[in-house]
């Protein structure tokens, strides 16, 4: 059983437009609603791959129906704690050319008691656990770090995908996650300096490895991603087939990383798997994978470059 932890879920409302023109009255081409939040998306994709998954965290009681329907449809075990109020809505404005503008609305507030209840529900979790996404208002900045420390202390391998203060707290704590997936900007915020230079970026990532993290994946947008572990390092070039909404693509990559870890894949194969998950998700609206054979075929198309060659500009 893989466990995902989502403290601040969201309903993703994707609005399709020909072009976003500020100040104008615009007519939408379509609108769709998807239960989301990073760790919910990860759970959804893992379930599509056929892995057993339980989702933990906090969920607004007023509009939980869509989440409950998703969990039932995909066979995801629901261990989320219901909170008074509604889960927030994140508006994704998707233009025909592919550009997406996010407007994230506020949701329910939580307190230390709610965080403690989530932590109590995780006290028997071992194996793989994914902690991803933001924290709701009202929680201390170190809440995510405490959850990571709890899980790691129980022997769980934690895959972490958060940003801002929760990332800094988690990476500064004595007990670290097993794997972390920041993007370049998030890693720069943690390091406190620009990492435009490739060698500098890799040096910061390798410092995390030296401190005890087993796998560091840095997503680089149009440059793909860098995967580093004790086995070495590779840069993965993105597949040029983005045809759908990018909403949840990063979460699909986290799901691919987790699926690869669950199977004990070597670094190169894990990088291909994660990239194929992200590319496969782009073929679907919402956090859903295409059929397994299609994802495996995508993985065979992924091109890898040794990280040393990438740093040298090749």
Order of alpha helices (4+ residues) and beta strands (2+ residues): beta-beta-beta-alpha-beta-alpha-beta-beta-beta-alpha-beta-alpha-beta-alpha-beta-alpha-alpha-beta-beta-beta-alpha-alpha-alpha-beta-alpha
